[in-house]
Amino acid sequence: MGRLVSTVSPRLAVFGYGSLVSLASAERTLGRSTASAGAARLTGWARSWTQARDNLRSEKTFALADGTTPSYCLGLNVERRPGPGPNGSLIEITEEELDRLAVREIRYDRVEVTAEIAAEGPLDFDRVVTFTAKPSNYAPSPPPGAIILASYARAVDAAFESLGPSQLELFHATTDPRPVEIVYGVLVRDRIPAGNPREW
């Protein structure tokens, strides 16, 4: 008698802890409607503003109101550090969509964090991944002239506010202080892949 072979694919999710918490932003990248599978914490990790994008040489350049171009734009990052961990959301994806997210998260490496996810209820996924800054983009101290784009900071705040009660407050409580000024910028040059954010 032949052995039964399961045709059920393992369930995969990404843990978003910054702009990916925004479903509208995630949908633009994935090219489909999506929904949060629930809030969660990434235990044993910490969230900080330690991902640096070269604003002059990357696929997008932002200028300030006075026409000057900052040297670097900082983004959120997570790194292993003891503690209850930052909050975020889980989004179910496919293996193919994980490759699409890797194009968006071009300055990050994907890592498996299944065992470190603390979900609000039972974890219904076989595997959970997240993204952490590549060594070449990791900046424990901000480079000279670095800024945080206001469009990015606003989008992240709005995403966590829509995630659920107290999630924005928890986001700020579990994120290291912003190390540089938040400024408004305008996109002045781009070679941005389709589906990747243009606002920050």
C-alpha positions as protocol buffer text, in pm:
chain_id: "A"
residue {
  index: 1
  type: MET
  ca { x: 0 y: 0 z: 0 }
}
residue {
  index: 2
  type: GLY
  ca { x: 146 y: 336 z: -101 }
}
residue {
  index: 3
  type: ARG
  ca { x: 233 y: 601 z: 155 }
}
residue {
  index: 4
  type: LEU
  ca { x: 17 y: 913 z: 160 }
}
residue {
  index: 5
  type: VAL
  ca { x: 205 y: 1228 z: 65 }
}
residue {
  index: 6
  type: SER
  ca { x: 84 y: 1559 z: 203 }
}
residue {
  index: 7
  type: THR
  ca { x: 15 y: 1828 z: -55 }
}
residue {
  index: 8
  type: VAL
  ca { x: -24 y: 2102 z: 207 }
}
residue {
  index: 9
  type: SER
  ca { x: 250 y: 2360 z: 170 }
}
residue {
  index: 10
  type: PRO
  ca { x: 423 y: 2482 z: 486 }
}
residue {
  index: 11
  type: ARG
  ca { x: 282 y: 2816 z: 597 }
}
residue {
  index: 12
  type: LEU
  ca { x: 527 y: 3106 z: 583 }
}
residue {
  index: 13
  type: ALA
  ca { x: 502 y: 3454 z: 735 }
}
residue {
  index: 14
  type: VAL
  ca { x: 716 y: 3764 z: 750 }
}
residue {
  index: 15
  type: PHE
  ca { x: 748 y: 3961 z: 1073 }
}
residue {
  index: 16
  type: GLY
  ca { x: 720 y: 4330 z: 989 }
}
residue {
  index: 17
  type: TYR
  ca { x: 856 y: 4574 z: 1245 }
}
residue {
  index: 18
  type: GLY
  ca { x: 866 y: 4899 z: 1045 }
}
residue {
  index: 19
  type: SER
  ca { x: 713 y: 5005 z: 716 }
}
residue {
  index: 20
  type: LEU
  ca { x: 597 y: 4649 z: 637 }
}
residue {
  index: 21
  type: VAL
  ca { x: 344 y: 4684 z: 919 }
}
residue {
  index: 22
  type: SER
  ca { x: 160 y: 4912 z: 675 }
}
residue {
  index: 23
  type: LEU
  ca { x: -71 y: 4679 z: 483 }
}
residue {
  index: 24
  type: ALA
  ca { x: -105 y: 4933 z: 202 }
}
residue {
  index: 25
  type: SER
  ca { x: 272 y: 4941 z: 160 }
}
residue {
  index: 26
  type: ALA
  ca { x: 301 y: 4562 z: 179 }
}
residue {
  index: 27
  type: GLU
  ca { x: 23 y: 4525 z: -79 }
}
residue {
  index: 28
  type: ARG
  ca { x: 206 y: 4749 z: -326 }
}
residue {
  index: 29
  type: THR
  ca { x: 511 y: 4524 z: -299 }
}
residue {
  index: 30
  type: LEU
  ca { x: 325 y: 4193 z: -310 }
}
residue {
  index: 31
  type: GLY
  ca { x: 83 y: 4305 z: -580 }
}
residue {
  index: 32
  type: ARG
  ca { x: -222 y: 4170 z: -398 }
}
residue {
  index: 33
  type: SER
  ca { x: -453 y: 4248 z: -110 }
}
residue {
  index: 34
  type: THR
  ca { x: -334 y: 4116 z: 222 }
}
residue {
  index: 35
  type: ALA
  ca { x: -420 y: 4117 z: 589 }
}
residue {
  index: 36
  type: SER
  ca { x: -229 y: 4109 z: 913 }
}
residue {
  index: 37
  type: ALA
  ca { x: -220 y: 3767 z: 1076 }
}
residue {
  index: 38
  type: GLY
  ca { x: -192 y: 3942 z: 1411 }
}
residue {
  index: 39
  type: ALA
  ca { x: 40 y: 4143 z: 1630 }
}
residue {
  index: 40
  type: ALA
  ca { x: 348 y: 3973 z: 1771 }
}
residue {
  index: 41
  type: ARG
  ca { x: 677 y: 4039 z: 1952 }
}
residue {
  index: 42
  type: LEU
  ca { x: 1025 y: 3939 z: 1839 }
}
residue {
  index: 43
  type: THR
  ca { x: 1179 y: 3821 z: 2165 }
}
residue {
  index: 44
  type: GLY
  ca { x: 1551 y: 3850 z: 2217 }
}
residue {
  index: 45
  type: TRP
  ca { x: 1583 y: 4127 z: 1959 }
}
residue {
  index: 46
  type: ALA
  ca { x: 1590 y: 4507 z: 1973 }
}
residue {
  index: 47
  type: ARG
  ca { x: 1473 y: 4772 z: 1726 }
}
residue {
  index: 48
  type: SER
  ca { x: 1683 y: 5077 z: 1643 }
}
residue {
  index: 49
  type: TRP
  ca { x: 1756 y: 5332 z: 1371 }
}
residue {
  index: 50
  type: THR
  ca { x: 2071 y: 5155 z: 1255 }
}
residue {
  index: 51
  type: GLN
  ca { x: 2013 y: 5082 z: 885 }
}
residue {
  index: 52
  type: ALA
  ca { x: 2185 y: 5342 z: 668 }
}
residue {
  index: 53
  type: ARG
  ca { x: 2106 y: 5400 z: 299 }
}
residue {
  index: 54
  type: ASP
  ca { x: 2354 y: 5596 z: 87 }
}
residue {
  index: 55
  type: ASN
  ca { x: 2126 y: 5876 z: -33 }
}
residue {
  index: 56
  type: LEU
  ca { x: 2368 y: 5984 z: -307 }
}
residue {
  index: 57
  type: ARG
  ca { x: 2445 y: 5647 z: -466 }
}
residue {
  index: 58
  type: SER
  ca { x: 2148 y: 5420 z: -406 }
}
residue {
  index: 59
  type: GLU
  ca { x: 1842 y: 5364 z: -627 }
}
residue {
  index: 60
  type: LYS
  ca { x: 1671 y: 5673 z: -485 }
}
residue {
  index: 61
  type: THR
  ca { x: 1791 y: 6016 z: -379 }
}
residue {
  index: 62
  type: PHE
  ca { x: 1598 y: 6264 z: -166 }
}
residue {
  index: 63
  type: ALA
  ca { x: 1671 y: 6636 z: -139 }
}
residue {
  index: 64
  type: LEU
  ca { x: 1575 y: 6876 z: 137 }
}
residue {
  index: 65
  type: ALA
  ca { x: 1364 y: 7189 z: 92 }
}
residue {
  index: 66
  type: ASP
  ca { x: 1678 y: 7400 z: 46 }
}
residue {
  index: 67
  type: GLY
  ca { x: 1801 y: 7174 z: -233 }
}
residue {
  index: 68
  type: THR
  ca { x: 2076 y: 7003 z: -35 }
}
residue {
  index: 69
  type: THR
  ca { x: 2105 y: 6625 z: -44 }
}
residue {
  index: 70
  type: PRO
  ca { x: 2174 y: 6445 z: 284 }
}
residue {
  index: 71
  type: SER
  ca { x: 2447 y: 6184 z: 267 }
}
residue {
  index: 72
  type: TYR
  ca { x: 2247 y: 5904 z: 433 }
}
residue {
  index: 73
  type: CYS
  ca { x: 1889 y: 5820 z: 525 }
}
residue {
  index: 74
  type: LEU
  ca { x: 1836 y: 5601 z: 830 }
}
residue {
  index: 75
  type: GLY
  ca { x: 1579 y: 5325 z: 857 }
}
residue {
  index: 76
  type: LEU
  ca { x: 1466 y: 5086 z: 1124 }
}
residue {
  index: 77
  type: ASN
  ca { x: 1654 y: 4765 z: 1194 }
}
residue {
  index: 78
  type: VAL
  ca { x: 1643 y: 4478 z: 1441 }
}
residue {
  index: 79
  type: GLU
  ca { x: 1939 y: 4306 z: 1597 }
}
residue {
  index: 80
  type: ARG
  ca { x: 1975 y: 4037 z: 1859 }
}
residue {
  index: 81
  type: ARG
  ca { x: 1979 y: 4184 z: 2209 }
}
residue {
  index: 82
  type: PRO
  ca { x: 1826 y: 4033 z: 2526 }
}
residue {
  index: 83
  type: GLY
  ca { x: 1477 y: 4154 z: 2611 }
}
residue {
  index: 84
  type: PRO
  ca { x: 1104 y: 4109 z: 2542 }
}
residue {
  index: 85
  type: GLY
  ca { x: 1156 y: 4244 z: 2193 }
}
residue {
  index: 86
  type: PRO
  ca { x: 990 y: 4491 z: 1957 }
}
residue {
  index: 87
  type: ASN
  ca { x: 630 y: 4462 z: 1850 }
}
residue {
  index: 88
  type: GLY
  ca { x: 520 y: 4417 z: 1492 }
}
residue {
  index: 89
  type: SER
  ca { x: 285 y: 4217 z: 1273 }
}
residue {
  index: 90
  type: LEU
  ca { x: 281 y: 3887 z: 1088 }
}
residue {
  index: 91
  type: ILE
  ca { x: 186 y: 3870 z: 721 }
}
residue {
  index: 92
  type: GLU
  ca { x: 139 y: 3537 z: 546 }
}
residue {
  index: 93
  type: ILE
  ca { x: 342 y: 3509 z: 224 }
}
residue {
  index: 94
  type: THR
  ca { x: 459 y: 3249 z: -26 }
}
residue {
  index: 95
  type: GLU
  ca { x: 819 y: 3154 z: -105 }
}
residue {
  index: 96
  type: GLU
  ca { x: 792 y: 3349 z: -431 }
}
residue {
  index: 97
  type: GLU
  ca { x: 667 y: 3655 z: -244 }
}
residue {
  index: 98
  type: LEU
  ca { x: 960 y: 3625 z: -6 }
}
residue {
  index: 99
  type: ASP
  ca { x: 1187 y: 3674 z: -307 }
}
residue {
  index: 100
  type: ARG
  ca { x: 985 y: 3985 z: -400 }
}
residue {
  index: 101
  type: LEU
  ca { x: 1024 y: 4120 z: -49 }
}
residue {
  index: 102
  type: ALA
  ca { x: 1399 y: 4066 z: -75 }
}
residue {
  index: 103
  type: VAL
  ca { x: 1400 y: 4313 z: -366 }
}
residue {
  index: 104
  type: ARG
  ca { x: 1224 y: 4567 z: -145 }
}
residue {
  index: 105
  type: GLU
  ca { x: 1450 y: 4497 z: 150 }
}
residue {
  index: 106
  type: ILE
  ca { x: 1763 y: 4529 z: -63 }
}
residue {
  index: 107
  type: ARG
  ca { x: 1975 y: 4655 z: 227 }
}
residue {
  index: 108
  type: TYR
  ca { x: 1867 y: 4372 z: 459 }
}
residue {
  index: 109
  type: ASP
  ca { x: 1939 y: 4003 z: 499 }
}
residue {
  index: 110
  type: ARG
  ca { x: 1648 y: 3770 z: 572 }
}
residue {
  index: 111
  type: VAL
  ca { x: 1674 y: 3554 z: 879 }
}
residue {
  index: 112
  type: GLU
  ca { x: 1450 y: 3286 z: 1025 }
}
residue {
  index: 113
  type: VAL
  ca { x: 1300 y: 3384 z: 1362 }
}
residue {
  index: 114
  type: THR
  ca { x: 1025 y: 3125 z: 1408 }
}
residue {
  index: 115
  type: ALA
  ca { x: 1138 y: 3023 z: 1757 }
}
residue {
  index: 116
  type: GLU
  ca { x: 1163 y: 3387 z: 1869 }
}
residue {
  index: 117
  type: ILE
  ca { x: 811 y: 3497 z: 1776 }
}
residue {
  index: 118
  type: ALA
  ca { x: 571 y: 3559 z: 2064 }
}
residue {
  index: 119
  type: ALA
  ca { x: 227 y: 3583 z: 1903 }
}
residue {
  index: 120
  type: GLU
  ca { x: -94 y: 3699 z: 2072 }
}
residue {
  index: 121
  type: GLY
  ca { x: -243 y: 3354 z: 2010 }
}
residue {
  index: 122
  type: PRO
  ca { x: -118 y: 3021 z: 1875 }
}
residue {
  index: 123
  type: LEU
  ca { x: 147 y: 3059 z: 1605 }
}
residue {
  index: 124
  type: ASP
  ca { x: -17 y: 2919 z: 1292 }
}
residue {
  index: 125
  type: PHE
  ca { x: 296 y: 2929 z: 1078 }
}
residue {
  index: 126
  type: ASP
  ca { x: 562 y: 2668 z: 1012 }
}
residue {
  index: 127
  type: ARG
  ca { x: 825 y: 2933 z: 945 }
}
residue {
  index: 128
  type: VAL
  ca { x: 862 y: 3305 z: 1016 }
}
residue {
  index: 129
  type: VAL
  ca { x: 1131 y: 3528 z: 869 }
}
residue {
  index: 130
  type: THR
  ca { x: 1229 y: 3890 z: 917 }
}
residue {
  index: 131
  type: PHE
  ca { x: 1492 y: 4123 z: 776 }
}
residue {
  index: 132
  type: THR
  ca { x: 1802 y: 4263 z: 949 }
}
residue {
  index: 133
  type: ALA
  ca { x: 2048 y: 4515 z: 806 }
}
residue {
  index: 134
  type: LYS
  ca { x: 2333 y: 4383 z: 595 }
}
residue {
  index: 135
  type: PRO
  ca { x: 2677 y: 4442 z: 752 }
}
residue {
  index: 136
  type: SER
  ca { x: 2751 y: 4702 z: 482 }
}
residue {
  index: 137
  type: ASN
  ca { x: 2436 y: 4897 z: 578 }
}
residue {
  index: 138
  type: TYR
  ca { x: 2453 y: 4851 z: 954 }
}
residue {
  index: 139
  type: ALA
  ca { x: 2538 y: 5178 z: 1129 }
}
residue {
  index: 140
  type: PRO
  ca { x: 2547 y: 5151 z: 1510 }
}
residue {
  index: 141
  type: SER
  ca { x: 2639 y: 5521 z: 1506 }
}
residue {
  index: 142
  type: PRO
  ca { x: 2478 y: 5740 z: 1238 }
}
residue {
  index: 143
  type: PRO
  ca { x: 2710 y: 5848 z: 954 }
}
residue {
  index: 144
  type: PRO
  ca { x: 2783 y: 6223 z: 930 }
}
residue {
  index: 145
  type: GLY
  ca { x: 2495 y: 6409 z: 767 }
}
residue {
  index: 146
  type: ALA
  ca { x: 2243 y: 6130 z: 817 }
}
residue {
  index: 147
  type: ILE
  ca { x: 1873 y: 6209 z: 852 }
}
residue {
  index: 148
  type: ILE
  ca { x: 1543 y: 6027 z: 897 }
}
residue {
  index: 149
  type: LEU
  ca { x: 1285 y: 6107 z: 632 }
}
residue {
  index: 150
  type: ALA
  ca { x: 963 y: 6241 z: 782 }
}
residue {
  index: 151
  type: SER
  ca { x: 759 y: 6045 z: 526 }
}
residue {
  index: 152
  type: TYR
  ca { x: 908 y: 5720 z: 658 }
}
residue {
  index: 153
  type: ALA
  ca { x: 862 y: 5809 z: 1025 }
}
residue {
  index: 154
  type: ARG
  ca { x: 500 y: 5915 z: 963 }
}
residue {
  index: 155
  type: ALA
  ca { x: 420 y: 5601 z: 767 }
}
residue {
  index: 156
  type: VAL
  ca { x: 558 y: 5377 z: 1042 }
}
residue {
  index: 157
  type: ASP
  ca { x: 367 y: 5563 z: 1313 }
}
residue {
  index: 158
  type: ALA
  ca { x: 43 y: 5539 z: 1114 }
}
residue {
  index: 159
  type: ALA
  ca { x: 97 y: 5168 z: 1053 }
}
residue {
  index: 160
  type: PHE
  ca { x: 139 y: 5089 z: 1421 }
}
residue {
  index: 161
  type: GLU
  ca { x: -154 y: 5311 z: 1516 }
}
residue {
  index: 162
  type: SER
  ca { x: -375 y: 5106 z: 1284 }
}
residue {
  index: 163
  type: LEU
  ca { x: -234 y: 4776 z: 1413 }
}
residue {
  index: 164
  type: GLY
  ca { x: -436 y: 4793 z: 1733 }
}
residue {
  index: 165
  type: PRO
  ca { x: -482 y: 4959 z: 2072 }
}
residue {
  index: 166
  type: SER
  ca { x: -156 y: 5063 z: 2237 }
}
residue {
  index: 167
  type: GLN
  ca { x: 56 y: 4927 z: 1952 }
}
residue {
  index: 168
  type: LEU
  ca { x: 196 y: 5270 z: 1860 }
}
residue {
  index: 169
  type: GLU
  ca { x: 280 y: 5338 z: 2224 }
}
residue {
  index: 170
  type: LEU
  ca { x: 449 y: 4997 z: 2244 }
}
residue {
  index: 171
  type: PHE
  ca { x: 638 y: 5071 z: 1921 }
}
residue {
  index: 172
  type: HIS
  ca { x: 792 y: 5382 z: 2074 }
}
residue {
  index: 173
  type: ALA
  ca { x: 861 y: 5204 z: 2403 }
}
residue {
  index: 174
  type: THR
  ca { x: 1047 y: 4922 z: 2227 }
}
residue {
  index: 175
  type: THR
  ca { x: 1245 y: 5135 z: 1980 }
}
residue {
  index: 176
  type: ASP
  ca { x: 1575 y: 5304 z: 2058 }
}
residue {
  index: 177
  type: PRO
  ca { x: 1557 y: 5688 z: 2046 }
}
residue {
  index: 178
  type: ARG
  ca { x: 1593 y: 5852 z: 1707 }
}
residue {
  index: 179
  type: PRO
  ca { x: 1960 y: 5951 z: 1681 }
}
residue {
  index: 180
  type: VAL
  ca { x: 1926 y: 6219 z: 1411 }
}
residue {
  index: 181
  type: GLU
  ca { x: 1687 y: 6486 z: 1290 }
}
residue {
  index: 182
  type: ILE
  ca { x: 1361 y: 6401 z: 1114 }
}
residue {
  index: 183
  type: VAL
  ca { x: 1329 y: 6611 z: 798 }
}
residue {
  index: 184
  type: TYR
  ca { x: 1104 y: 6644 z: 495 }
}
residue {
  index: 185
  type: GLY
  ca { x: 1254 y: 6533 z: 167 }
}
residue {
  index: 186
  type: VAL
  ca { x: 1156 y: 6523 z: -200 }
}
residue {
  index: 187
  type: LEU
  ca { x: 1247 y: 6240 z: -436 }
}
residue {
  index: 188
  type: VAL
  ca { x: 1476 y: 6392 z: -701 }
}
residue {
  index: 189
  type: ARG
  ca { x: 1629 y: 6084 z: -865 }
}
residue {
  index: 190
  type: ASP
  ca { x: 1525 y: 5722 z: -879 }
}
residue {
  index: 191
  type: ARG
  ca { x: 1582 y: 5381 z: -1029 }
}
residue {
  index: 192
  type: ILE
  ca { x: 1330 y: 5224 z: -794 }
}
residue {
  index: 193
  type: PRO
  ca { x: 1214 y: 4868 z: -874 }
}
residue {
  index: 194
  type: ALA
  ca { x: 841 y: 4828 z: -926 }
}
residue {
  index: 195
  type: GLY
  ca { x: 656 y: 4778 z: -600 }
}
residue {
  index: 196
  type: ASN
  ca { x: 926 y: 4933 z: -384 }
}
residue {
  index: 197
  type: PRO
  ca { x: 842 y: 5241 z: -174 }
}
residue {
  index: 198
  type: ARG
  ca { x: 885 y: 5577 z: -346 }
}
residue {
  index: 199
  type: GLU
  ca { x: 782 y: 5790 z: -48 }
}
residue {
  index: 200
  type: TRP
  ca { x: 1096 y: 5728 z: 158 }
}
